[in-house]
């Protein structure tokens, strides 16, 4: 029975450390998308094409 308590404590420590690492990564900008904005100009979207026709 004491092994179960030990495993529960260890799993709580591991889960807490993963949560802490996730929060740290989110705050430090690890999940910011830096690729899409630079590639967005390469793809032509239908809305800008339609606006160009309306302006002519």
mmCIF file of the N, C-alpha and C atoms, coordinates in Angstrom:
data_MODEL
# 
_entry.id   MODEL 
# 
loop_
_atom_site.group_PDB 
_atom_site.id 
_atom_site.type_symbol 
_atom_site.label_atom_id 
_atom_site.label_alt_id 
_atom_site.label_comp_id 
_atom_site.label_asym_id 
_atom_site.label_entity_id 
_atom_site.label_seq_id 
_atom_site.pdbx_PDB_ins_code 
_atom_site.Cartn_x 
_atom_site.Cartn_y 
_atom_site.Cartn_z 
_atom_site.occupancy 
_atom_site.B_iso_or_equiv 
_atom_site.pdbx_formal_charge 
_atom_site.auth_seq_id 
_atom_site.auth_comp_id 
_atom_site.auth_asym_id 
_atom_site.auth_atom_id 
_atom_site.pdbx_PDB_model_num 
ATOM 1   N N  . UNK A 1 1  ? 0.818   -1.193 0.000   1.00 0.00 ? 1  UNK A N  1 
ATOM 2   C CA . UNK A 1 1  ? 0.000   0.000  0.000   1.00 0.00 ? 1  UNK A CA 1 
ATOM 3   C C  . UNK A 1 1  ? 0.867   1.263  0.000   1.00 0.00 ? 1  UNK A C  1 
ATOM 4   N N  . UNK A 1 2  ? 1.997   1.204  0.664   1.00 0.00 ? 2  UNK A N  1 
ATOM 5   C CA . UNK A 1 2  ? 2.866   2.376  0.710   1.00 0.00 ? 2  UNK A CA 1 
ATOM 6   C C  . UNK A 1 2  ? 3.489   2.644  -0.660  1.00 0.00 ? 2  UNK A C  1 
ATOM 7   N N  . UNK A 1 3  ? 3.618   1.606  -1.486  1.00 0.00 ? 3  UNK A N  1 
ATOM 8   C CA . UNK A 1 3  ? 4.158   1.790  -2.838  1.00 0.00 ? 3  UNK A CA 1 
ATOM 9   C C  . UNK A 1 3  ? 3.199   2.633  -3.679  1.00 0.00 ? 3  UNK A C  1 
ATOM 10  N N  . UNK A 1 4  ? 1.897   2.439  -3.467  1.00 0.00 ? 4  UNK A N  1 
ATOM 11  C CA . UNK A 1 4  ? 0.894   3.222  -4.205  1.00 0.00 ? 4  UNK A CA 1 
ATOM 12  C C  . UNK A 1 4  ? 1.001   4.701  -3.833  1.00 0.00 ? 4  UNK A C  1 
ATOM 13  N N  . UNK A 1 5  ? 1.163   4.994  -2.548  1.00 0.00 ? 5  UNK A N  1 
ATOM 14  C CA . UNK A 1 5  ? 1.305   6.383  -2.116  1.00 0.00 ? 5  UNK A CA 1 
ATOM 15  C C  . UNK A 1 5  ? 2.568   7.010  -2.699  1.00 0.00 ? 5  UNK A C  1 
ATOM 16  N N  . UNK A 1 6  ? 3.631   6.236  -2.735  1.00 0.00 ? 6  UNK A N  1 
ATOM 17  C CA . UNK A 1 6  ? 4.883   6.712  -3.296  1.00 0.00 ? 6  UNK A CA 1 
ATOM 18  C C  . UNK A 1 6  ? 4.723   7.002  -4.790  1.00 0.00 ? 6  UNK A C  1 
ATOM 19  N N  . UNK A 1 7  ? 4.057   6.114  -5.513  1.00 0.00 ? 7  UNK A N  1 
ATOM 20  C CA . UNK A 1 7  ? 3.834   6.320  -6.944  1.00 0.00 ? 7  UNK A CA 1 
ATOM 21  C C  . UNK A 1 7  ? 2.927   7.513  -7.213  1.00 0.00 ? 7  UNK A C  1 
ATOM 22  N N  . UNK A 1 8  ? 1.930   7.737  -6.371  1.00 0.00 ? 8  UNK A N  1 
ATOM 23  C CA . UNK A 1 8  ? 1.047   8.890  -6.530  1.00 0.00 ? 8  UNK A CA 1 
ATOM 24  C C  . UNK A 1 8  ? 1.829   10.180 -6.324  1.00 0.00 ? 8  UNK A C  1 
ATOM 25  N N  . UNK A 1 9  ? 2.688   10.220 -5.323  1.00 0.00 ? 9  UNK A N  1 
ATOM 26  C CA . UNK A 1 9  ? 3.489   11.418 -5.063  1.00 0.00 ? 9  UNK A CA 1 
ATOM 27  C C  . UNK A 1 9  ? 4.446   11.683 -6.221  1.00 0.00 ? 9  UNK A C  1 
ATOM 28  N N  . UNK A 1 10 ? 5.099   10.643 -6.717  1.00 0.00 ? 10 UNK A N  1 
ATOM 29  C CA . UNK A 1 10 ? 6.024   10.797 -7.835  1.00 0.00 ? 10 UNK A CA 1 
ATOM 30  C C  . UNK A 1 10 ? 5.285   11.262 -9.088  1.00 0.00 ? 10 UNK A C  1 
ATOM 31  N N  . UNK A 1 11 ? 4.111   10.700 -9.338  1.00 0.00 ? 11 UNK A N  1 
ATOM 32  C CA . UNK A 1 11 ? 3.355   11.105 -10.528 1.00 0.00 ? 11 UNK A CA 1 
ATOM 33  C C  . UNK A 1 11 ? 2.872   12.551 -10.419 1.00 0.00 ? 11 UNK A C  1 
ATOM 34  N N  . UNK A 1 12 ? 2.530   12.997 -9.220  1.00 0.00 ? 12 UNK A N  1 
ATOM 35  C CA . UNK A 1 12 ? 2.136   14.391 -9.032  1.00 0.00 ? 12 UNK A CA 1 
ATOM 36  C C  . UNK A 1 12 ? 3.322   15.325 -9.262  1.00 0.00 ? 12 UNK A C  1 
ATOM 37  N N  . UNK A 1 13 ? 4.506   14.927 -8.843  1.00 0.00 ? 13 UNK A N  1 
ATOM 38  C CA . UNK A 1 13 ? 5.698   15.743 -9.069  1.00 0.00 ? 13 UNK A CA 1 
ATOM 39  C C  . UNK A 1 13 ? 6.003   15.823 -10.559 1.00 0.00 ? 13 UNK A C  1 
ATOM 40  N N  . UNK A 1 14 ? 5.918   14.693 -11.258 1.00 0.00 ? 14 UNK A N  1 
ATOM 41  C CA . UNK A 1 14 ? 6.184   14.678 -12.699 1.00 0.00 ? 14 UNK A CA 1 
ATOM 42  C C  . UNK A 1 14 ? 5.137   15.516 -13.442 1.00 0.00 ? 14 UNK A C  1 
ATOM 43  N N  . UNK A 1 15 ? 3.866   15.366 -13.084 1.00 0.00 ? 15 UNK A N  1 
ATOM 44  C CA . UNK A 1 15 ? 2.810   16.141 -13.742 1.00 0.00 ? 15 UNK A CA 1 
ATOM 45  C C  . UNK A 1 15 ? 2.984   17.631 -13.472 1.00 0.00 ? 15 UNK A C  1 
ATOM 46  N N  . UNK A 1 16 ? 3.346   17.994 -12.269 1.00 0.00 ? 16 UNK A N  1 
ATOM 47  C CA . UNK A 1 16 ? 3.570   19.402 -11.938 1.00 0.00 ? 16 UNK A CA 1 
ATOM 48  C C  . UNK A 1 16 ? 4.749   19.986 -12.701 1.00 0.00 ? 16 UNK A C  1 
ATOM 49  N N  . UNK A 1 17 ? 5.796   19.172 -12.864 1.00 0.00 ? 17 UNK A N  1 
ATOM 50  C CA . UNK A 1 17 ? 6.948   19.678 -13.620 1.00 0.00 ? 17 UNK A CA 1 
ATOM 51  C C  . UNK A 1 17 ? 6.608   19.848 -15.098 1.00 0.00 ? 17 UNK A C  1 
ATOM 52  N N  . UNK A 1 18 ? 5.824   18.933 -15.661 1.00 0.00 ? 18 UNK A N  1 
ATOM 53  C CA . UNK A 1 18 ? 5.393   19.099 -17.050 1.00 0.00 ? 18 UNK A CA 1 
ATOM 54  C C  . UNK A 1 18 ? 4.511   20.336 -17.210 1.00 0.00 ? 18 UNK A C  1 
ATOM 55  N N  . UNK A 1 19 ? 3.638   20.575 -16.265 1.00 0.00 ? 19 UNK A N  1 
ATOM 56  C CA . UNK A 1 19 ? 2.792   21.763 -16.314 1.00 0.00 ? 19 UNK A CA 1 
ATOM 57  C C  . UNK A 1 19 ? 3.638   23.031 -16.207 1.00 0.00 ? 19 UNK A C  1 
ATOM 58  N N  . UNK A 1 20 ? 4.606   23.021 -15.320 1.00 0.00 ? 20 UNK A N  1 
ATOM 59  C CA . UNK A 1 20 ? 5.488   24.173 -15.182 1.00 0.00 ? 20 UNK A CA 1 
ATOM 60  C C  . UNK A 1 20 ? 6.296   24.431 -16.443 1.00 0.00 ? 20 UNK A C  1 
ATOM 61  N N  . UNK A 1 21 ? 6.803   23.373 -17.062 1.00 0.00 ? 21 UNK A N  1 
ATOM 62  C CA . UNK A 1 21 ? 7.550   23.521 -18.308 1.00 0.00 ? 21 UNK A CA 1 
ATOM 63  C C  . UNK A 1 21 ? 6.668   24.034 -19.444 1.00 0.00 ? 21 UNK A C  1 
ATOM 64  N N  . UNK A 1 22 ? 5.421   23.580 -19.495 1.00 0.00 ? 22 UNK A N  1 
ATOM 65  C CA . UNK A 1 22 ? 4.498   24.049 -20.524 1.00 0.00 ? 22 UNK A CA 1 
ATOM 66  C C  . UNK A 1 22 ? 4.202   25.535 -20.355 1.00 0.00 ? 22 UNK A C  1 
ATOM 67  N N  . UNK A 1 23 ? 3.951   25.953 -19.127 1.00 0.00 ? 23 UNK A N  1 
ATOM 68  C CA . UNK A 1 23 ? 3.666   27.369 -18.872 1.00 0.00 ? 23 UNK A CA 1 
ATOM 69  C C  . UNK A 1 23 ? 4.889   28.220 -19.206 1.00 0.00 ? 23 UNK A C  1 
ATOM 70  N N  . UNK A 1 24 ? 6.084   27.742 -18.835 1.00 0.00 ? 24 UNK A N  1 
ATOM 71  C CA . UNK A 1 24 ? 7.311   28.468 -19.150 1.00 0.00 ? 24 UNK A CA 1 
ATOM 72  C C  . UNK A 1 24 ? 7.501   28.597 -20.662 1.00 0.00 ? 24 UNK A C  1 
ATOM 73  N N  . UNK A 1 25 ? 7.249   27.500 -21.402 1.00 0.00 ? 25 UNK A N  1 
ATOM 74  C CA . UNK A 1 25 ? 7.418   27.534 -22.858 1.00 0.00 ? 25 UNK A CA 1 
ATOM 75  C C  . UNK A 1 25 ? 6.402   28.467 -23.507 1.00 0.00 ? 25 UNK A C  1 
ATOM 76  N N  . UNK A 1 26 ? 5.174   28.475 -23.002 1.00 0.00 ? 26 UNK A N  1 
ATOM 77  C CA . UNK A 1 26 ? 4.145   29.342 -23.569 1.00 0.00 ? 26 UNK A CA 1 
ATOM 78  C C  . UNK A 1 26 ? 4.471   30.815 -23.317 1.00 0.00 ? 26 UNK A C  1 
ATOM 79  N N  . UNK A 1 27 ? 4.984   31.136 -22.146 1.00 0.00 ? 27 UNK A N  1 
ATOM 80  C CA . UNK A 1 27 ? 5.310   32.529 -21.836 1.00 0.00 ? 27 UNK A CA 1 
ATOM 81  C C  . UNK A 1 27 ? 6.568   33.010 -22.549 1.00 0.00 ? 27 UNK A C  1 
ATOM 82  N N  . UNK A 1 28 ? 7.480   32.095 -22.858 1.00 0.00 ? 28 UNK A N  1 
ATOM 83  C CA . UNK A 1 28 ? 8.734   32.507 -23.501 1.00 0.00 ? 28 UNK A CA 1 
ATOM 84  C C  . UNK A 1 28 ? 8.620   32.564 -25.018 1.00 0.00 ? 28 UNK A C  1 
ATOM 85  N N  . UNK A 1 29 ? 7.435   32.274 -25.561 1.00 0.00 ? 29 UNK A N  1 
ATOM 86  C CA . UNK A 1 29 ? 7.227   32.407 -26.997 1.00 0.00 ? 29 UNK A CA 1 
ATOM 87  C C  . UNK A 1 29 ? 7.580   31.176 -27.801 1.00 0.00 ? 29 UNK A C  1 
ATOM 88  N N  . UNK A 1 30 ? 7.684   30.034 -27.156 1.00 0.00 ? 30 UNK A N  1 
ATOM 89  C CA . UNK A 1 30 ? 8.051   28.802 -27.848 1.00 0.00 ? 30 UNK A CA 1 
ATOM 90  C C  . UNK A 1 30 ? 7.002   28.415 -28.886 1.00 0.00 ? 30 UNK A C  1 
ATOM 91  N N  . UNK A 1 31 ? 5.745   28.740 -28.644 1.00 0.00 ? 31 UNK A N  1 
ATOM 92  C CA . UNK A 1 31 ? 4.668   28.322 -29.531 1.00 0.00 ? 31 UNK A CA 1 
ATOM 93  C C  . UNK A 1 31 ? 4.236   29.426 -30.485 1.00 0.00 ? 31 UNK A C  1 
ATOM 94  N N  . UNK A 1 32 ? 4.969   30.519 -30.564 1.00 0.00 ? 32 UNK A N  1 
ATOM 95  C CA . UNK A 1 32 ? 4.648   31.589 -31.509 1.00 0.00 ? 32 UNK A CA 1 
ATOM 96  C C  . UNK A 1 32 ? 4.923   31.118 -32.929 1.00 0.00 ? 32 UNK A C  1 
ATOM 97  N N  . UNK A 1 33 ? 4.045   31.466 -33.815 1.00 0.00 ? 33 UNK A N  1 
ATOM 98  C CA . UNK A 1 33 ? 4.176   31.063 -35.211 1.00 0.00 ? 33 UNK A CA 1 
ATOM 99  C C  . UNK A 1 33 ? 4.962   32.141 -35.954 1.00 0.00 ? 33 UNK A C  1 
ATOM 100 N N  . UNK A 1 34 ? 6.191   31.829 -36.299 1.00 0.00 ? 34 UNK A N  1 
ATOM 101 C CA . UNK A 1 34 ? 7.026   32.797 -37.006 1.00 0.00 ? 34 UNK A CA 1 
ATOM 102 C C  . UNK A 1 34 ? 7.136   32.485 -38.490 1.00 0.00 ? 34 UNK A C  1 
ATOM 103 N N  . UNK A 1 35 ? 6.679   31.333 -38.908 1.00 0.00 ? 35 UNK A N  1 
ATOM 104 C CA . UNK A 1 35 ? 6.805   30.932 -40.306 1.00 0.00 ? 35 UNK A CA 1 
ATOM 105 C C  . UNK A 1 35 ? 5.627   31.431 -41.145 1.00 0.00 ? 35 UNK A C  1 
ATOM 106 N N  . UNK A 1 36 ? 4.425   31.280 -40.649 1.00 0.00 ? 36 UNK A N  1 
ATOM 107 C CA . UNK A 1 36 ? 3.235   31.593 -41.435 1.00 0.00 ? 36 UNK A CA 1 
ATOM 108 C C  . UNK A 1 36 ? 3.159   33.047 -41.899 1.00 0.00 ? 36 UNK A C  1 
ATOM 109 N N  . UNK A 1 37 ? 3.448   34.044 -41.060 1.00 0.00 ? 37 UNK A N  1 
ATOM 110 C CA . UNK A 1 37 ? 3.356   35.423 -41.559 1.00 0.00 ? 37 UNK A CA 1 
ATOM 111 C C  . UNK A 1 37 ? 4.279   35.712 -42.733 1.00 0.00 ? 37 UNK A C  1 
ATOM 112 N N  . UNK A 1 38 ? 5.461   35.125 -42.729 1.00 0.00 ? 38 UNK A N  1 
ATOM 113 C CA . UNK A 1 38 ? 6.369   35.375 -43.840 1.00 0.00 ? 38 UNK A CA 1 
ATOM 114 C C  . UNK A 1 38 ? 5.954   34.632 -45.103 1.00 0.00 ? 38 UNK A C  1 
ATOM 115 N N  . UNK A 1 39 ? 5.234   33.540 -44.962 1.00 0.00 ? 39 UNK A N  1 
ATOM 116 C CA . UNK A 1 39 ? 4.803   32.769 -46.134 1.00 0.00 ? 39 UNK A CA 1 
ATOM 117 C C  . UNK A 1 39 ? 3.430   33.205 -46.634 1.00 0.00 ? 39 UNK A C  1 
ATOM 118 N N  . UNK A 1 40 ? 2.722   33.987 -45.841 1.00 0.00 ? 40 UNK A N  1 
ATOM 119 C CA . UNK A 1 40 ? 1.365   34.397 -46.205 1.00 0.00 ? 40 UNK A CA 1 
ATOM 120 C C  . UNK A 1 40 ? 1.349   35.201 -47.497 1.00 0.00 ? 40 UNK A C  1 
ATOM 121 N N  . UNK A 1 41 ? 2.393   35.990 -47.718 1.00 0.00 ? 41 UNK A N  1 
ATOM 122 C CA . UNK A 1 41 ? 2.423   36.817 -48.915 1.00 0.00 ? 41 UNK A CA 1 
ATOM 123 C C  . UNK A 1 41 ? 2.668   35.988 -50.179 1.00 0.00 ? 41 UNK A C  1 
ATOM 124 N N  . UNK A 1 42 ? 3.102   34.747 -50.033 1.00 0.00 ? 42 UNK A N  1 
ATOM 125 C CA . UNK A 1 42 ? 3.343   33.901 -51.198 1.00 0.00 ? 42 UNK A CA 1 
ATOM 126 C C  . UNK A 1 42 ? 2.065   33.302 -51.759 1.00 0.00 ? 42 UNK A C  1 
ATOM 127 N N  . UNK A 1 43 ? 1.050   33.207 -50.939 1.00 0.00 ? 43 UNK A N  1 
ATOM 128 C CA . UNK A 1 43 ? -0.202  32.596 -51.365 1.00 0.00 ? 43 UNK A CA 1 
ATOM 129 C C  . UNK A 1 43 ? -1.224  33.679 -51.665 1.00 0.00 ? 43 UNK A C  1 
ATOM 130 N N  . UNK A 1 44 ? -1.834  33.595 -52.809 1.00 0.00 ? 44 UNK A N  1 
ATOM 131 C CA . UNK A 1 44 ? -2.805  34.593 -53.228 1.00 0.00 ? 44 UNK A CA 1 
ATOM 132 C C  . UNK A 1 44 ? -4.181  34.181 -52.719 1.00 0.00 ? 44 UNK A C  1 
ATOM 133 N N  . UNK A 1 45 ? -4.820  35.034 -51.980 1.00 0.00 ? 45 UNK A N  1 
ATOM 134 C CA . UNK A 1 45 ? -6.137  34.696 -51.484 1.00 0.00 ? 45 UNK A CA 1 
ATOM 135 C C  . UNK A 1 45 ? -7.207  35.334 -52.364 1.00 0.00 ? 45 UNK A C  1 
ATOM 136 N N  . UNK A 1 46 ? -8.392  34.756 -52.329 1.00 0.00 ? 46 UNK A N  1 
ATOM 137 C CA . UNK A 1 46 ? -9.477  35.180 -53.216 1.00 0.00 ? 46 UNK A CA 1 
ATOM 138 C C  . UNK A 1 46 ? -9.977  36.583 -52.895 1.00 0.00 ? 46 UNK A C  1 
ATOM 139 N N  . UNK A 1 47 ? -9.925  36.972 -51.638 1.00 0.00 ? 47 UNK A N  1 
ATOM 140 C CA . UNK A 1 47 ? -10.447 38.270 -51.241 1.00 0.00 ? 47 UNK A CA 1 
ATOM 141 C C  . UNK A 1 47 ? -9.621  39.402 -51.863 1.00 0.00 ? 47 UNK A C  1 
ATOM 142 N N  . UNK A 1 48 ? -8.329  39.302 -51.851 1.00 0.00 ? 48 UNK A N  1 
ATOM 143 C CA . UNK A 1 48 ? -7.518  40.379 -52.408 1.00 0.00 ? 48 UNK A CA 1 
ATOM 144 C C  . UNK A 1 48 ? -7.667  40.435 -53.928 1.00 0.00 ? 48 UNK A C  1 
ATOM 145 N N  . UNK A 1 49 ? -7.869  39.281 -54.550 1.00 0.00 ? 49 UNK A N  1 
ATOM 146 C CA . UNK A 1 49 ? -8.089  39.242 -55.989 1.00 0.00 ? 49 UNK A CA 1 
ATOM 147 C C  . UNK A 1 49 ? -9.401  39.958 -56.338 1.00 0.00 ? 49 UNK A C  1 
ATOM 148 N N  . UNK A 1 50 ? -10.416 39.727 -55.529 1.00 0.00 ? 50 UNK A N  1 
ATOM 149 C CA . UNK A 1 50 ? -11.718 40.350 -55.757 1.00 0.00 ? 50 UNK A CA 1 
ATOM 150 C C  . UNK A 1 50 ? -11.624 41.874 -55.539 1.00 0.00 ? 50 UNK A C  1 
ATOM 151 N N  . UNK A 1 51 ? -10.885 42.294 -54.534 1.00 0.00 ? 51 UNK A N  1 
ATOM 152 C CA . UNK A 1 51 ? -10.735 43.721 -54.261 1.00 0.00 ? 51 UNK A CA 1 
ATOM 153 C C  . UNK A 1 51 ? -9.975  44.401 -55.386 1.00 0.00 ? 51 UNK A C  1 
ATOM 154 N N  . UNK A 1 52 ? -9.013  43.732 -55.998 1.00 0.00 ? 52 UNK A N  1 
ATOM 155 C CA . UNK A 1 52 ? -8.262  44.302 -57.088 1.00 0.00 ? 52 UNK A CA 1 
ATOM 156 C C  . UNK A 1 52 ? -9.164  44.526 -58.316 1.00 0.00 ? 52 UNK A C  1 
ATOM 157 N N  . UNK A 1 53 ? -10.092 43.600 -58.543 1.00 0.00 ? 53 UNK A N  1 
ATOM 158 C CA . UNK A 1 53 ? -11.031 43.760 -59.655 1.00 0.00 ? 53 UNK A CA 1 
ATOM 159 C C  . UNK A 1 53 ? -11.987 44.903 -59.408 1.00 0.00 ? 53 UNK A C  1 
ATOM 160 N N  . UNK A 1 54 ? -12.409 45.070 -58.151 1.00 0.00 ? 54 UNK A N  1 
ATOM 161 C CA . UNK A 1 54 ? -13.352 46.147 -57.813 1.00 0.00 ? 54 UNK A CA 1 
ATOM 162 C C  . UNK A 1 54 ? -12.695 47.526 -57.944 1.00 0.00 ? 54 UNK A C  1 
ATOM 163 N N  . UNK A 1 55 ? -11.405 47.609 -57.704 1.00 0.00 ? 55 UNK A N  1 
ATOM 164 C CA . UNK A 1 55 ? -10.717 48.890 -57.765 1.00 0.00 ? 55 UNK A CA 1 
ATOM 165 C C  . UNK A 1 55 ? -10.484 49.359 -59.207 1.00 0.00 ? 55 UNK A C  1 
ATOM 166 N N  . UNK A 1 56 ? -10.442 48.426 -60.143 1.00 0.00 ? 56 UNK A N  1 
ATOM 167 C CA . UNK A 1 56 ? -10.193 48.789 -61.551 1.00 0.00 ? 56 UNK A CA 1 
ATOM 168 C C  . UNK A 1 56 ? -11.372 49.379 -62.200 1.00 0.00 ? 56 UNK A C  1 
# 
